[in-house]
Amino acid sequence: MTRRPVFRDGVLRDNPVAVMLVGLCPAAAVTSRVIDAAWMSVGLFFVLLLTRLCQAILHALRAPDLSEPPAPGAPPQTSVFPLRPRWLGSLLLSSCFTAAFELILLAFAPSESASLGIYVPLLAVNCLVLERFQRSGPEDEPESPVRVIARSLREAAGLGAGFAICLVAISLVRELLGSGTITLFAAGSFGGTIEVGGLSSVPVRALTYGGGGLLCLGYLAGFARLLGRRKRRSGATEAGRS
């Protein structure tokens, strides 16, 4: 079986925001400030990674033993994904981890919890998290439990990193051009807000509204497709030369 770089695919080829266009509600709703986008990215990374880890562990506990070859005449060992946790179990896992992240956010950053509002509980049914429920199916080839868990963690980490990169990039453009500021984490005497003089005096206020998030998202998706098209053309050119 060919081993694909699942972490790199999650950041680049299968980027959830710029390429697959899933989980877009936070990209338009909570990217008016960089700190909001950062917290939302942390939350989705937390929920996605732990949900996929539990799914992989449950699958590994039911997986066939691949350490020894099957006996002569015995039927080949197949994946036990038909016995995998169903949608209800996966949704229960994501809901538990979402509630845990919400409690952590309320305890350590209550102001950010209020700023993110309903979008933190909605992580449990985020399209990216739900889309992952269907990716472990009968078409997957049997693997050892350790490889199943490791691949699932790399996949979730790559998707979480790709989601975070896009959200932070969108929020940086929106806040910088729309408010002339960059809001980060407060530490010590640093209040957490950086003002850019030239932009704060004449900001583009439209970017701070929901439509500004959609506009930035559209440009980001278009740029990703342009890069993908150029990469395919260069690959075809190299193949033709060889």
Secondary structure, 3 states (H helix, E strand, C coil): CCCCCHHHHHHCCCCCCCCCCCCCHHHHHCCCCHHHHHHHHHHHHHHHHHHHHHHHHHHHHHCCCCCCCCCCCCCCCCCCHHHCCCHHHHHHHHHHHHHHHHHHHHHHCHHHHHHHHHHCHHHHHCHHHHHHHCCCCCCCCCCCHHHHHHHHHHHHHHHHHHHHHHHHHHHHHHHHHHHCEEECCCECCECCEEECHHHHHCCCHHHHCHHHHHHHHHHHHHHHHHHHHHHHHHHHHHHHHC
